[in-house]
Amino acid sequence: MYKKFQITYLLSFSAILLFGQNITVNNINERRSTSDGYFDNKCEIELRVSGDEIRKFKFLKFSKIDKAIDDFDIDLLYDDKNDFSYEKIEDDVNLKLEIKKPSRKATVIKEISGEISLFNPTEANGSVVKISNYQAKTNENLLPVGLGVQVVFLTKESLEKFSKEQEKKKEEELKKLSEEERKMAEGLLSLLDGISYLSGDPNNISFYVEGDRSKLVDLYFVDLDGQKVNTNGWSSFNSILEYIFSEPINPKWTLVFNIETPESVKKIPFKISNAFLP
């Protein structure tokens, strides 16, 4: 009992106060085994972010993790993991980070440092984009230019029509397009080989995404009463996003995007020191 209390007490002092936030280690779930299997050797760290400042924002996530080492200075970061997503802010927010197993002799995570992003989407800062009558806007970017990401509403018929239109154009005419427009056109044409992946189900809706996909925080519909329409999930194939609903898509619904803009995001560095391993 005393040992458990002591560890909790020490962990509380690994908190770093930054810009009105407390960032503390809430839990470390570590599994070590003599096996080489991934599921037998893993370490998951849960950090709790709290404070008055975060309540000015609606979502929070890790932007990046720069460093994670144990007390033997072993690098614990994966190269291809931790594709971070935003979590909704209520009071406190718990963010999970998966790292490599520490040394078997390690007693602490010596340092975890990086950056978190606080996101507050509003129409005023350009991060909430509402599109009415979206079904009449196939094969065109639905978002304002310059956001770093483009989203196009797709149907099988509109994609086939787009292909035929492009075949009639000369290569010289395509070169006259801006770089953003040209890349989008080339991307749409490349989808033709995968057109069978567009289901055509009246309960599903498909989009083509070009550019920095991480800037697309959310995409949803609002019904005629102003209420968010619940989905049954979504699937992704290459650059295609398909959303699944329990009822046919109503063309009178409003399509809403939440997009990261410089004015909507505040990025804050953090550092945790000497978090005791279980």
N, C-alpha and C positions, 0 to 999 in steps of 0.2 A: 504494500500500500504506500509506504514511504517513497519507494523508488518511482512509482507511477506519478506521485505528486511532484517529485523533484523534476522529472522530465518535463511535465507540463509547465512547471514554473520556468524552467530554463528556456523552453521553446517560446514562451511569451516574450522573452527578451530578444528573440531573433527578428522582431518586428522592425520595420523601417517606416518612419513617418515622412511622407512625401506629398506636398501640395494638399494637405488636409486629409490624406488617406492613411489608414493603418493597414499595412500588409503583413500578415502573420501566417505562420505555418499552422494549418488547422489539423492536418493528418498526413502521416506517411505510411503507405501500405507497401511493404517490401516483401518479396518472395525470393529466397535464395535456395538453390539446389545444386547438387553435383551433376545433375543432368544438363545437357547442352540445349535443351528445348527452350524456346522463347517463352512459353507460358509458365515454365517452371522458374524462370529468372527474370524478374521485372520489378520495377520500383515506380510507384505512382505517388506524386506529391500533390496535396491539395492546399492551395493558398487561399486565405480569406481576406477579402478587400472590404474595408468598412470606412466610414467617415462621412461628414456632412458634405464634402465636395462631390462625392460620387452621386449624391441624390439630385444633383443638377443635371444628370445625364440619364439616359434610358437603357443603354447597353454598355457592356464592358467585355474585353477579351485581352489575352496576351497578344501583343503585336509581334514580338520576337523574343527569343531566349538567346542571349549572347554567351552565357557561361553557366555550367553546372559541373562542379568538381567535388570529390570527397576529400578527406583529410590526407590522402596519399597523392593528391593532385591528379587523379585519374579523370579524364574527360568523360562525362556521362551523357553527353548530348547525342541523340540520333540525328543522322543526316536527312532522313526522309519521313520523319514522323512529326506529329504535333501541328496539324493543319487546323489552326485555331478558329473557332467560331464565337460570335458574340453571345453573351448570356444576358438575359433581362435583369435589370437592377430592381430589387425589391427594397430590402434594408441592407443586408450584407450580401456579398456575392462570393461563391466558392469557385475557384478556377483550378482545373486539374492539368497536371503536367506529367507526362511519362518520360522517364529517363532510363539509361542503362543501369544494370545492377552495379552498386558500388563494390569496392574491394571487400573481401570477406573479413578483413581486419579493420575495416573502416568503422568509426563510431559516430561520425557526423557527416552531413552534407556541408562541406566547408563554405561553399558559396553557390547561390543561384541568383543570377542577375539578368536583366533584360528590360523589357518595355511593355506597358499595358496601354490599350487604347480605350478612351471613354467616348461614346458616340451618342449624340443627341439629334435625331432626325427631325427637322422642321421644314416647312415650305420656305420660310424666310432665309435659311442658310443653304437652300438649294438641294437638300438631301432627301426631300420628299417630292416625288414627281408623280402627278396624277394624270392618267390618260383615259379619256372617255372616247367612245366609239372606236376602240382599238382594233376591232375586227375589220375596219375599212382601211387599216394602215399596215398591210402586209408588205414584207420585203423592204422595209425602211427602218432606220434606227429610231426607236421610240424615245430615246433620251437626248437631252441637250448635248451639243458638241462640246468636246473638251473635258469630259468627265473621266476619260481613260477607259471607258467600257461602253460597248454598244449592245443593245438588245433588240432583236427582230422577232416579230410575231410570225409564225410559220403555219402554213397548211400544205398538204401535198400538192394541191392545185396551184397555189401561189408560187411554190418553188419551181414547179415544172414550167409555169408561165414565165417566171424570171429567167430560167435557163434559155428558153426560146428567144426572149427579148435580147439577151446578151449575145447570142449567136449572130444576131443581125448587126450588132455593133462592130465596128472595126477596132482593132487593137489600139490604134492611135487615139480613138475617142475615149477608150478606157483610161489611157494615160493622162487625159485631161482632168480626171477626177482627183480630188484631194487624196492624200495618202490614207486617211481614215476611211474614206468612201471606197477606195480601190481595194483595201484589205478586206472590207466587209463584203464587197462584191465577189472577190476571189474565194472568200470563205463560204459564201452561200453556194457558189458553183461547186465547191468541193463536197458539199453535202449530198449531191445527187446520187453518189454511189451508196449512200446510207439512207436513202429516202424511205426504204421499207421500215426503218425504225420509227417513223412517224405513224402512230397507231391509227389516226383518223377516228378514234372513238369520240363521240360527242361529249363524253364526260371528261375528256382529257384536253389539255391545251399545251402547245409546244412553242419554244422560243430558241432562237440561235443567239449565243453569247460570244462576243468577240472582244478581246482586250483583257484588261486586268480584272479577272472574275472576282477577286477578293473584295473589290469595291462594291459589288452587288450584295448588300447585306440582307435584303429581304425583297420578296415579290409576292403580292397578294391581291385579292379582289375585295371590293366593298359593294354590298348590295344596295338596292334602292332605298333602304332604310338607314344607310350609313354604317351598317354592321359588317365586320370582317367575315368573309366567307371561309369556313373551315375546309381544309383539303384532306384527302386520304393519303397524302404523301406525294413524293416526287421521285423521278428517276433521272439519271444523267448518262448520256452517251456522247463522248467527245465534247463537242461544243453545243449539243442539244440538251435543253432542260425540258422535261415534260411533267406537268402537274396533273394530279388525278383528283377528280371530284366525285361525289356521290350522286350528282345530278347533272344534266346537260348544262353547258356553259351558257349563261344568259348574256347576250350581247349588250344589255343595258347596264351590266355591272361596270364599275370603274376599276381600271387596273392601276395599282399603286406600287411604286418602287421606293425602297430606301437605299440611297446611294451615298457612299462616303464622299464627302467634300472636305477641303481644307478647313472650312469654317465650322463643320459639324463634329470634328474629331479633335480630341486633346490627347496627346501622347506623353506618357510620364515614365521616366526610368524608375526601376526598383532594384533593390539588392537585399537578399536574405543571407545571413551569416550563421554558420554553426548550428544547423538544425539537426538535432539528435536523431539517429536512426533507431528503430525499435529493436 
